[in-house]
Amino acid sequence: MLNGRYVLPRIHILFSFPFSQHVRLFGHSKPKHPQKFCGFDNVDDAVASFNRMLRMRNPPPIFQIDKLLGIIVRMGHYPTAISLFTQLRFRGITPSIATLTILINCYCHHSHMSFALSLLGTILKMGYQPNMVTFNTLINGFCINAMVSKALTFLHDLMAKGCVFDEFTYGTLINGLCKNGQTRAALQLVQKMEEELLKPNLVMYSTVIDGLCKDGLVREALCLFSQVTSRGISVDVVAYNSLIHGCCSVGQWHEATRVLTMMLLENLDPDVYTFNILVDALCKEGRVIEALGVFGMMMKRGKKSDVVTYNAIMNGYCLSNNVIEAQELFDRMVKRGMEPDVLNYNVLINGYCKIDMVDEAIILFKEIHRKNLVPSIATYNSLIDGLCKVGRISCVRELLDEMCDSGHQPDVYTFNILVDALCKEGRITEAQGVFGIMTKRNVNPDVVTYNAMMNGYCLSNNVNEAKELFNRMVKRGLEPDVLNYNVLINGYCKIDMVEEAMILFKEINHKNLIPDIATYNSLIDGLCKVGRISCVQKLLDEMRDSGQAPDVVTCNILLDAFCKTQPFDKAIPSFRQIVQGIWPDFYMYNVIVDNFCNGEKLKIAEEALQHLFMHDCCPSVRTYTIMINALCKDGSSDEAMALLSRMDGNDCPPDAVTFETIIGALLENNETDKADKLRQEMIARGLANNETRLLDFLELVKIHCLHCGLCQRYASPGPELLYTGVRQREIESE
């Protein structure tokens, strides 16, 4: 995690410790230009030079051979260096401590730590004294092989023997700890350095700040940052970027703004990565307009946006289901001469699949191949998910075959998609088969896999099988989440086994999990179904105390329960009393209107609508439409028309569904002139284009003719005669 721009102090010219470079946030790797190593263009030239040395009558001094081996190691050709060392032994050339340290470094980078440690013994047997470079090489080897605890033990053992280490050693350990997610330990190591009067440099501080931010420990990162600046250490843009990214990732926008302001006050110019961090964070929170503002500011400051910037904004659009805007932005990016990468395509493919536009996603998938890009596992998973969502599971097999042929093996997410889709279609046996294939391929099912299977069993009312699967999951060491409990609670409530559901509900609290709205709704529904209305109030109080607000589902459950158990005139007061204070009038009366329109209790629905008007609560378009639909079904088309005309005056203009509802009713009543007039109004409002809505209208006309028997009554086909009349009016209006 060391920042790419920093260079740790080199102790010996022969060694290079290739620490993992600090990948710039949201950055893409730049194409590397061929690099010369001490005059060598490639490893073959270096090996040829090495062989010439060995063939000389009087071999050169060992330090020259060490220098050449060091060059080959810096090129990253560790096996080659090991092979050349073997040639030295055959030639009878005695290696130096530097030679053996180079060999240790090679074994460390090949994950052969046991060989590397054995060479430490060889050094001692040959009478050499291991130096700081040797020890640092081994410590770095432990770190790059994710054996940081062994590195610390090794360090402490050496310190107990009187070895004194320098900044390089601590820098190596700090980097290793942060890379392995032990950021707090890295922070403690920095503090220990300060106690030993060793001054940590900016590299170390920046590494720890970056690690703390990535672990979500932003407060600690800000505190360390303040300590660094208070000591007069100049912080660069990389450290600021880490902090801004950390603040944004946990939603601390005020702190992010403060850090950005500090950065500007220090005359540090935000770079493209700074802007990308802000754009990405805003888009992920659905604040695309603000992200576009940052994008504009970026352009004004002369910072050239890259594919990462565009990707972030495209993702923001897709998260709000505005895939068309994302596609247009993608097209603009290409027009600007930027080459889209697989990540750009993945965002669009996933976006299209989420809104069931799978054919458009497949077109983009084919475009990836045409451009000689390689689809990733995420590309395939998005497409598989999209195909499953639209019921095209039969097409998935071909895609899976192509996926495997391209070298991508299905991962747990791939299997989860398949298991979930099959279970939702009631194909439990096939889902069990997929579940079995997972284990055979050593892909461990996770809580999501189990949840999908459990849900499949519950959908077929086989809750006991779901509970057994739940128990097996727990025995495997997987910690169930709220979603797992929700599936079982809902399953038990559906088959009136509420007591078992309540036991699981208590278990949720016992495990310090937080029940969500779905948990409460399932339990409330279950209690209402078995007539335990008196227990509902207590559950609602608990729900309110936990910070969960009832939603429309909660109210529908309660209203339905009261209406089934009490007369309507008593049901409404009871319903109002139980939801008073936790549910606004606007939503409460919308629910009443919806329920009573569906229940053909128009009088109560009309009273509820009147109550909304009296209390300055505007009904939604959906509420109006439901009321209009109920009036139409009741044969009260004039009242429906009157209600339609009131919508604009109440700041709630009707939508296409509202118009189509009443047009259909008018045609049913043989009032085609009124229906056609409303259709013309739809077009005038921009709710329908002429050709598309004309076809829909004609379909309604045909249904009306068939219903009235016109087609059978006359020799000439009725719908065609009506079509001619409607089309004539269409031409006249044009």
C-alpha positions in Angstrom: 0.0 0.0 0.0 3.0 2.3 -0.2 2.3 5.2 -2.4 3.7 4.7 -5.9 5.5 8.1 -5.9 7.4 7.4 -2.7 10.7 5.5 -2.7 12.0 3.8 0.4 15.6 4.4 1.2 17.8 1.8 -0.5 20.3 0.1 1.8 22.1 -1.8 -0.9 22.2 -1.1 -4.7 21.9 -4.9 -5.4 18.4 -5.3 -3.9 15.0 -4.1 -4.9 12.0 -4.8 -2.6 9.0 -4.5 -5.0 6.5 -3.3 -2.5 2.9 -3.4 -3.7 2.4 0.0 -5.2 -0.3 2.2 -3.7 -2.9 2.0 -6.5 -4.3 5.4 -7.1 -7.9 5.5 -6.2 -10.0 4.9 -9.2 -7.0 5.1 -11.4 -6.1 2.9 -14.4 -2.6 1.6 -15.0 -0.7 3.5 -17.6 1.1 1.6 -20.4 4.7 0.9 -19.3 7.4 1.9 -21.7 10.4 -0.5 -22.1 12.8 0.2 -19.3 16.6 -0.4 -19.5 18.2 -1.9 -16.5 21.9 -0.7 -16.2 22.3 -0.9 -20.0 20.3 -4.1 -20.6 17.2 -4.0 -22.8 15.9 -7.4 -21.5 16.7 -10.4 -19.4 18.3 -12.4 -22.2 21.0 -9.7 -22.6 21.7 -9.8 -18.9 21.8 -13.7 -18.9 24.2 -13.6 -21.9 26.5 -11.2 -20.1 26.4 -13.5 -17.0 27.3 -16.5 -19.1 30.2 -14.6 -20.7 31.5 -13.7 -17.2 31.5 -17.4 -16.1 33.3 -18.5 -19.3 36.2 -16.1 -18.7 39.5 -17.8 -17.8 39.7 -15.6 -14.7 36.1 -15.0 -13.4 35.5 -11.4 -12.3 35.2 -10.5 -8.6 32.0 -11.8 -7.0 30.6 -8.3 -6.4 30.4 -7.8 -10.2 28.4 -11.1 -10.5 26.2 -10.0 -7.6 25.5 -6.7 -9.4 24.4 -8.6 -12.5 22.2 -11.0 -10.4 20.7 -7.9 -8.7 19.8 -6.5 -12.1 18.0 -9.7 -13.2 16.1 -9.7 -9.8 15.0 -6.2 -10.3 13.6 -7.2 -13.7 11.4 -9.7 -11.8 13.0 -12.9 -13.2 13.5 -14.7 -9.9 13.6 -18.3 -11.3 16.3 -17.2 -13.7 18.4 -15.8 -10.9 18.0 -19.0 -8.9 19.1 -21.0 -11.9 22.2 -18.8 -12.5 23.1 -19.2 -8.8 23.2 -22.9 -9.3 25.7 -22.4 -12.2 27.9 -20.5 -9.8 28.1 -23.5 -7.5 28.9 -25.8 -10.4 31.8 -23.5 -11.3 33.1 -23.6 -7.8 32.6 -19.8 -7.2 32.0 -19.0 -3.6 28.9 -16.8 -3.1 29.2 -13.7 -0.9 26.7 -12.7 1.7 25.2 -10.4 -0.9 24.8 -13.3 -3.3 23.0 -15.4 -0.7 20.8 -12.4 0.3 19.8 -12.0 -3.4 18.9 -15.7 -3.4 16.8 -15.3 -0.2 14.9 -12.5 -2.0 14.2 -14.8 -4.9 12.8 -17.5 -2.7 10.7 -15.0 -0.8 9.1 -13.8 -4.0 8.4 -17.4 -5.0 6.7 -18.1 -1.7 9.4 -20.6 -0.6 10.0 -19.1 2.8 11.3 -22.3 4.2 14.1 -22.3 1.6 14.8 -18.6 2.4 15.1 -19.3 6.1 17.4 -22.2 5.5 19.8 -19.9 3.6 20.1 -17.9 6.8 21.6 -21.0 8.3 23.9 -21.4 5.3 25.1 -17.8 5.8 26.1 -18.6 9.4 27.8 -21.9 8.5 29.9 -20.1 5.9 31.1 -17.7 8.6 29.3 -14.7 7.4 27.5 -12.3 9.7 23.9 -11.6 8.5 23.5 -7.9 8.0 20.5 -5.5 8.1 19.8 -6.1 4.4 19.6 -9.9 4.9 17.1 -9.4 7.8 15.1 -6.8 6.0 14.9 -9.1 3.0 13.4 -11.9 5.2 11.0 -9.6 7.0 9.8 -8.3 3.6 9.4 -11.9 2.5 7.2 -12.7 5.4 5.1 -9.6 4.6 4.6 -10.2 0.9 3.5 -13.8 1.7 0.9 -12.6 4.2 2.9 -13.9 7.2 3.0 -10.6 9.0 2.7 -12.3 12.5 5.8 -14.3 11.7 7.6 -11.2 10.5 6.8 -9.5 13.9 8.0 -12.6 15.8 11.2 -12.7 13.8 11.7 -9.0 14.5 11.2 -9.3 18.2 13.5 -12.3 18.4 16.3 -10.3 16.7 15.7 -7.2 18.9 16.0 -9.5 21.9 19.4 -10.4 20.6 20.4 -6.8 20.4 19.7 -6.0 16.8 18.7 -2.5 16.1 16.5 -1.8 13.1 16.0 1.2 10.9 13.2 3.1 9.2 13.3 0.6 6.3 12.5 -2.3 8.5 9.6 -0.5 10.1 8.4 0.8 6.8 8.3 -2.8 5.5 6.3 -4.0 8.5 3.9 -1.1 8.4 3.2 -1.7 4.7 2.7 -5.5 5.4 0.4 -4.9 8.3 -1.8 -2.5 6.3 -1.9 -4.8 3.3 -3.1 -7.6 5.5 -5.8 -5.5 7.2 -4.0 -5.0 10.5 -4.0 -1.2 10.3 -4.3 -0.6 14.1 -1.2 -2.7 14.6 0.6 -0.6 12.0 -0.5 2.5 13.9 0.9 1.1 17.1 4.2 0.4 15.2 4.4 4.1 14.1 3.8 5.1 17.7 6.6 2.7 18.8 9.0 4.3 16.3 8.3 7.7 17.8 9.0 6.4 21.3 12.3 5.0 20.1 13.2 8.5 18.6 12.9 7.1 15.0 11.1 9.6 12.9 8.4 8.0 10.7 8.4 9.5 7.2 5.5 10.7 5.1 5.5 7.3 3.3 4.7 5.5 6.6 2.1 8.0 7.7 0.4 8.0 4.4 0.3 4.2 4.3 -1.3 4.1 7.7 -3.8 6.9 6.9 -4.8 5.0 3.7 -5.2 1.8 5.6 -7.3 3.3 8.3 -9.6 4.9 5.7 -10.0 1.7 3.8 -10.9 0.0 7.1 -13.6 2.6 7.8 -11.6 4.0 10.7 -11.8 7.6 9.4 -11.8 9.3 12.8 -8.5 7.7 13.6 -7.2 8.6 10.2 -8.2 12.3 10.6 -6.5 12.3 14.1 -3.3 10.9 12.7 -3.4 13.4 9.8 -3.7 16.3 12.3 -0.7 15.0 14.3 1.3 14.8 11.1 0.5 18.3 9.9 1.0 19.7 13.4 4.6 18.4 13.3 5.3 20.5 10.2 5.4 17.5 7.8 4.1 18.6 4.4 1.4 16.2 3.2 0.9 15.7 -0.5 -2.1 15.1 -2.7 -2.0 11.3 -2.3 -2.5 11.5 1.4 -5.3 14.0 0.9 -7.0 11.8 -1.6 -6.9 8.9 0.9 -8.6 11.0 3.5 -11.2 12.4 1.1 -12.0 8.9 -0.2 -12.3 7.7 3.4 -14.7 10.5 4.4 -16.8 10.0 1.4 -17.1 6.3 1.8 -18.6 6.6 5.3 -20.9 9.6 4.3 -18.9 12.2 6.2 -19.4 14.9 3.5 -18.7 17.8 5.9 -15.3 16.3 6.8 -14.6 15.6 3.1 -15.3 19.2 2.3 -13.1 20.4 5.2 -10.2 18.2 4.0 -10.6 19.4 0.4 -10.6 23.0 1.7 -7.4 22.4 3.7 -5.8 20.9 0.5 -6.6 24.1 -1.5 -5.3 26.3 1.3 -2.1 24.4 1.2 -1.9 25.4 -2.5 -2.2 21.7 -3.5 -4.1 21.4 -6.8 -6.7 18.5 -6.7 -5.8 16.0 -9.4 -8.0 13.8 -11.6 -8.1 11.2 -8.9 -9.4 13.7 -6.3 -12.3 14.6 -8.7 -12.9 10.9 -9.5 -13.3 10.1 -5.8 -15.9 12.9 -5.3 -17.8 12.0 -8.5 -17.9 8.3 -7.6 -19.0 8.9 -4.0 -21.8 11.3 -5.0 -23.0 8.9 -7.8 -23.2 6.0 -5.4 -25.4 8.1 -3.1 -27.7 8.9 -6.0 -26.6 12.5 -6.1 -25.9 12.5 -9.9 -26.7 16.2 -10.4 -24.0 17.2 -7.8 -21.6 14.7 -9.4 -22.1 16.4 -12.7 -21.4 19.7 -11.0 -18.0 18.3 -9.8 -17.5 17.0 -13.3 -18.0 20.5 -14.7 -15.6 22.0 -12.1 -13.0 19.4 -13.1 -13.2 20.5 -16.7 -12.9 24.2 -15.7 -9.8 23.5 -13.7 -8.2 21.9 -16.8 -8.3 18.4 -15.5 -8.9 15.9 -18.2 -11.6 13.4 -17.3 -10.8 9.7 -18.0 -12.8 6.5 -18.5 -13.0 6.2 -14.7 -14.8 9.5 -14.4 -17.3 8.5 -17.1 -17.7 5.1 -15.5 -18.6 6.6 -12.1 -21.3 8.9 -13.7 -22.7 6.1 -15.9 -22.9 3.9 -12.8 -24.8 6.8 -11.0 -27.3 6.9 -13.8 -27.8 3.2 -13.8 -28.3 3.1 -10.1 -31.3 5.3 -10.6 -32.5 3.1 -13.5 -31.7 5.9 -16.0 -29.7 3.6 -18.4 -30.6 5.7 -21.5 -28.6 8.7 -20.0 -25.8 6.3 -19.2 -25.7 5.0 -22.7 -25.7 8.6 -24.1 -22.8 9.4 -21.8 -20.9 6.3 -23.0 -21.5 7.4 -26.6 -20.2 10.9 -25.9 -17.1 9.4 -24.2 -16.4 7.3 -27.3 -16.9 10.4 -29.6 -14.2 12.2 -27.5 -11.7 9.5 -28.6 -11.6 7.5 -25.4 -11.4 3.7 -25.6 -14.1 2.1 -23.4 -12.8 -0.7 -21.2 -14.7 -3.8 -19.9 -15.7 -1.9 -16.7 -17.6 0.7 -18.8 -19.4 -2.1 -20.7 -20.1 -3.9 -17.4 -21.9 -0.9 -16.0 -24.2 -0.6 -19.0 -24.8 -4.4 -19.3 -25.7 -4.5 -15.6 -27.9 -1.4 -15.9 -29.8 -2.9 -18.8 -30.3 -6.2 -17.1 -31.6 -4.6 -14.0 -34.5 -3.0 -15.9 -35.1 -6.2 -18.0 -33.7 -4.8 -21.2 -31.6 -8.0 -21.7 -31.5 -7.8 -25.6 -29.7 -4.4 -25.4 -27.3 -6.0 -22.9 -26.5 -8.8 -25.3 -25.8 -6.3 -28.1 -23.2 -4.7 -25.8 -21.8 -8.1 -24.9 -21.2 -8.9 -28.6 -19.6 -5.5 -29.0 -17.1 -6.4 -26.3 -16.0 -9.4 -28.4 -15.8 -7.3 -31.6 -13.5 -4.8 -29.9 -11.2 -7.7 -28.8 -11.9 -7.0 -25.1 -12.2 -9.8 -22.6 -15.4 -10.1 -20.7 -14.9 -10.5 -16.9 -16.8 -12.7 -14.5 -18.9 -9.7 -13.6 -20.0 -9.4 -17.3 -21.2 -12.9 -17.4 -22.9 -12.8 -14.0 -24.8 -9.6 -15.0 -26.1 -11.3 -18.2 -27.0 -14.5 -16.4 -28.9 -12.6 -13.8 -30.7 -10.6 -16.5 -31.7 -13.7 -18.4 -32.9 -15.4 -15.3 -35.0 -12.4 -14.3 -36.9 -12.3 -17.6 -37.5 -16.1 -17.4 -35.0 -17.0 -20.1 -33.2 -19.6 -18.0 -32.9 -21.9 -21.1 -30.5 -19.4 -22.7 -28.2 -19.5 -19.6 -26.6 -22.9 -20.4 -25.0 -21.6 -23.6 -23.7 -18.5 -21.8 -22.2 -20.7 -19.0 -20.5 -22.9 -21.6 -19.0 -19.8 -23.3 -18.0 -18.5 -19.9 -16.1 -21.7 -19.0 -14.4 -21.8 -22.5 -13.1 -18.3 -21.9 -11.4 -19.4 -18.7 -13.9 -18.0 -16.2 -15.2 -20.5 -13.8 -18.6 -19.8 -12.2 -18.1 -18.3 -8.8 -20.5 -18.3 -5.8 -22.4 -15.3 -7.2 -23.0 -17.2 -10.5 -24.4 -20.2 -8.6 -26.5 -18.0 -6.3 -28.2 -16.4 -9.4 -29.0 -19.8 -10.8 -30.2 -21.3 -7.5 -32.4 -18.2 -6.8 -33.9 -18.2 -10.2 -34.8 -21.9 -10.2 -36.2 -21.7 -6.7 -38.5 -18.8 -7.6 -39.8 -20.8 -10.5 -40.5 -23.7 -8.2 -37.8 -26.0 -9.7 -36.4 -27.0 -6.4 -35.0 -30.3 -7.6 -32.9 -28.5 -10.2 -31.8 -26.0 -7.7 -30.7 -28.8 -5.4 -28.7 -30.1 -8.3 -26.9 -26.8 -8.8 -26.3 -26.7 -5.0 -24.6 -30.1 -5.3 -22.4 -29.0 -8.3 -21.2 -26.1 -6.2 -19.8 -28.3 -3.5 -18.2 -30.7 -6.1 -16.4 -27.7 -7.7 -15.2 -26.6 -4.2 -17.3 -23.4 -4.4 -18.6 -22.9 -0.9 -22.2 -21.9 -0.6 -22.7 -18.7 1.4 -25.7 -17.4 3.4 -27.1 -16.0 0.1 -27.1 -19.5 -1.4 -28.8 -21.0 1.6 -31.3 -18.2 1.7 -32.3 -18.8 -1.9 -32.8 -22.5 -1.2 -34.7 -21.9 2.0 -37.0 -19.4 0.2 -37.6 -22.1 -2.5 -38.7 -24.6 0.2 -40.9 -22.0 1.9 -42.6 -21.0 -1.4 -43.7 -24.7 -1.7 -44.8 -24.6 2.0 -42.0 -27.0 2.9 -40.9 -24.9 5.9 -39.5 -27.8 7.9 -37.1 -28.6 5.1 -36.1 -24.9 5.0 -35.4 -25.0 8.8 -33.3 -28.1 8.5 -31.2 -26.4 5.8 -30.9 -23.4 8.1 -29.5 -25.6 10.9 -27.0 -27.3 8.5 -25.8 -23.8 7.4 -25.2 -22.9 11.1 -23.4 -26.2 11.7 -21.1 -25.3 8.8 -20.0 -22.2 10.7 -21.9 -19.6 8.6 -23.5 -16.8 10.6 -27.2 -16.3 9.6 -28.3 -12.8 8.8 -31.7 -11.1 9.1 -32.6 -12.2 5.6 -32.2 -15.9 6.6 -34.5 -15.4 9.6 -37.0 -13.4 7.5 -37.5 -16.2 5.1 -38.2 -18.7 7.9 -40.4 -16.3 9.9 -42.5 -15.5 6.8 -42.7 -19.2 5.9 -44.0 -20.1 9.3 -46.5 -17.3 9.4 -47.8 -18.3 6.0 -48.8 -21.7 7.3 -50.1 -20.2 10.6 -47.2 -21.5 12.8 -46.8 -18.1 14.5 -45.3 -19.5 17.7 -42.3 -20.9 15.8 -41.9 -17.5 14.0 -41.9 -15.7 17.4 -39.2 -18.0 18.7 -37.0 -17.1 15.7 -37.8 -13.4 16.2 -36.5 -13.6 19.8 -33.4 -15.4 18.4 -32.7 -12.4 16.1 -32.6 -10.1 19.2 -30.6 -12.6 21.1 -27.9 -12.6 18.3 -27.8 -8.8 18.3 -29.2 -8.6 14.8 -31.6 -5.9 13.9 -35.1 -6.9 12.6 -36.1 -5.0 9.5 -39.5 -3.9 8.1 -40.0 -7.3 6.4 -39.5 -9.1 9.7 -42.2 -7.1 11.5 -44.6 -7.2 8.5 -44.4 -11.0 8.4 -45.1 -11.3 12.1 -47.9 -8.7 12.1 -49.5 -10.6 9.1 -49.1 -13.9 10.9 -50.6 -12.6 14.2 -53.5 -11.0 12.3 -54.2 -14.2 10.4 -54.6 -16.3 13.5 -56.7 -13.6 15.2 -54.2 -12.4 17.7 -54.9 -8.7 17.0 -54.2 -7.8 20.7 -50.5 -8.8 20.3 -50.1 -6.5 17.3 -50.0 -3.3 19.3 -47.1 -4.5 21.4 -45.2 -5.4 18.2 -45.9 -2.0 16.6 -44.6 -0.3 19.8 -41.5 -2.3 19.6 -41.2 -1.6 16.0 -41.5 2.1 16.6 -39.0 2.0 19.5 -36.4 0.3 17.2 -36.7 3.1 14.7 -38.6 1.1 12.0 -41.4 3.1 10.5 -44.5 1.1 9.2 -44.8 1.1 5.4 -47.8 0.7 3.1 -47.6 -3.1 3.5 -48.0 -2.8 7.3 -51.0 -0.6 6.9 -52.6 -2.9 4.3 -52.2 -5.9 6.6 -53.7 -4.0 9.5 -56.6 -2.5 7.6 -57.4 -5.9 6.0 -57.4 -7.6 9.4 -59.7 -5.0 11.0 -62.1 -5.1 8.2 -62.4 -8.9 8.3 -63.0 -9.0 12.1 -65.2 -5.9 12.6 -67.9 -4.0 10.8 -66.6 -1.3 8.5 -67.8 1.6 10.6 -65.8 0.2 13.5 -62.9 -1.0 11.5 -61.8 2.5 10.4 -61.6 4.0 13.9 -59.8 1.0 15.2 -57.3 1.2 12.3 -56.8 4.9 12.8 -56.2 4.5 16.5 -53.6 1.8 16.1 -51.6 3.7 13.5 -52.1 7.2 14.9 -48.9 9.1 15.3 -46.8 6.6 13.4 -48.4 7.0 10.0 -49.2 10.3 8.2 -52.8 11.0 7.1 -51.7 11.1 3.5 -50.5 7.5 3.5 -53.2 6.3 5.8 -56.1 7.5 3.7 -54.4 6.4 0.5 -54.4 2.9 2.0 -58.0 3.2 2.9 -59.0 4.3 -0.5 -57.0 1.5 -2.2 -58.4 -1.2 0.1 -62.1 -0.1 -0.1 -62.0 0.5 -3.8 -60.7 -3.1 -4.2 -63.3 -4.2 -1.7 -66.1 -2.5 -3.6 -66.9 -0.2 -0.6 -67.0 3.0 -2.6 -68.8 5.0 -0.1 -66.1 4.6 2.5 -63.4 5.2 -0.1 -65.1 8.5 -1.2 -65.3 9.6 2.5 -61.6 8.8 2.9 -60.8 10.9 -0.3 -62.9 13.8 1.1 -61.0 13.6 4.3 -57.8 13.9 2.4 -59.0 17.1 0.7 -60.3 18.6 4.0 -56.9 18.0 5.7 -54.9 19.5 2.7 -53.4 16.1 1.9 -53.1 15.5 -1.8 -53.9 12.0 -3.0 -51.4 10.4 -5.3 -52.0 9.7 -9.0 -52.3 6.0 -8.1 -55.0 6.7 -5.5 -57.0 8.8 -8.0 -56.6 6.0 -10.7 -57.8 3.3 -8.3 -60.8 5.4 -7.3 -61.6 6.2 -11.0 -61.3 2.5 -11.9 -63.7 1.6 -9.0 -66.2 4.2 -10.2 -66.0 2.9 -13.8 -66.6 -0.6 -12.7 -69.6 0.6 -10.7 -71.0 2.1 -13.8 -70.5 5.7 -12.5 -68.5 6.9 -15.5 -69.8 10.5 -15.1 -68.4 10.6 -11.5 -65.2 9.2 -12.8 -65.0 11.9 -15.5 -65.6 14.5 -12.8 -62.9 13.1 -10.6 -60.5 13.1 -13.6 -61.2 16.8 -14.3 -60.4 17.6 -10.6 -56.9 16.1 -10.7 -55.3 19.0 -12.6 -56.8 21.5 -10.2 -55.5 19.5 -7.2 -51.9 19.7 -8.6 -52.0 16.0 -9.5 -52.1 15.6 -13.3 -53.4 12.2 -14.6 -50.9 9.8 -16.2 -51.4 7.5 -19.1 -52.8 4.7 -16.9 -55.5 7.0 -15.5 -56.6 7.9 -19.1 -56.5 4.3 -20.3 -58.6 3.2 -17.3 -61.4 5.7 -18.1 -61.2 5.3 -21.9 -61.7 1.5 -21.4 -64.7 2.1 -19.3 -66.2 4.6 -21.8 -65.8 2.0 -24.6 -67.5 -0.6 -22.4 -70.5 1.9 -22.2 -70.4 2.4 -26.0 -69.3 6.1 -25.5 -66.7 6.0 -28.2 -66.8 9.8 -28.9 -65.9 10.6 -25.3 -63.2 7.9 -25.4 -61.7 9.3 -28.6 -61.8 12.8 -27.1 -59.9 11.6 -24.1 -57.4 9.8 -26.3 -56.8 13.1 -28.2 -56.2 14.8 -24.9 -53.6 12.1 -24.0 -51.7 12.9 -27.2 -51.9 16.6 -26.5 -50.4 16.1 -23.0 -47.6 14.0 -24.5 -48.7 10.9 -22.7 -49.0 9.0 -26.0 -47.6 9.2 -29.5 -50.1 8.9 -32.3 -49.2 5.6 -33.8 -48.5 3.6 -30.7 -51.6 4.8 -28.8 -53.8 4.4 -31.9 -53.0 0.7 -31.9 -53.8 0.5 -28.2 -57.1 2.4 -28.8 -58.1 0.2 -31.7 -57.4 -2.9 -29.5 -59.9 -1.5 -27.0 -62.4 -0.8 -29.8 -62.1 -4.4 -31.0 -62.7 -5.7 -27.5 -65.7 -3.4 -27.2 -67.1 -4.7 -30.5 -66.7 -8.3 -29.6 -68.3 -7.6 -26.2 -71.3 -6.0 -27.8 -71.6 -8.6 -30.6 -71.1 -6.1 -33.4 -68.8 -8.4 -35.3 -71.3 -11.1 -35.3 -74.3 -8.8 -36.0 -73.1 -7.3 -39.2 -71.8 -8.9 -42.4 -69.0 -6.3 -42.7 -66.5 -6.5 -39.8 -67.4 -3.9 -37.2 -63.8 -3.1 -35.9 -62.6 -2.4 -39.4 -65.4 0.2 -39.9 -64.6 1.8 -36.6 -60.9 1.8 -37.6 -61.6 3.7 -40.8 -63.5 6.4 -38.8 -60.8 6.7 -36.2 -58.0 6.8 -38.8 -59.9 9.5 -40.7 -60.1 11.7 -37.6 -56.4 11.1 -37.1 -55.5 12.3 -40.6 -57.7 15.4 -40.1 -56.0 16.3 -36.8 -52.6 16.0 -38.5 
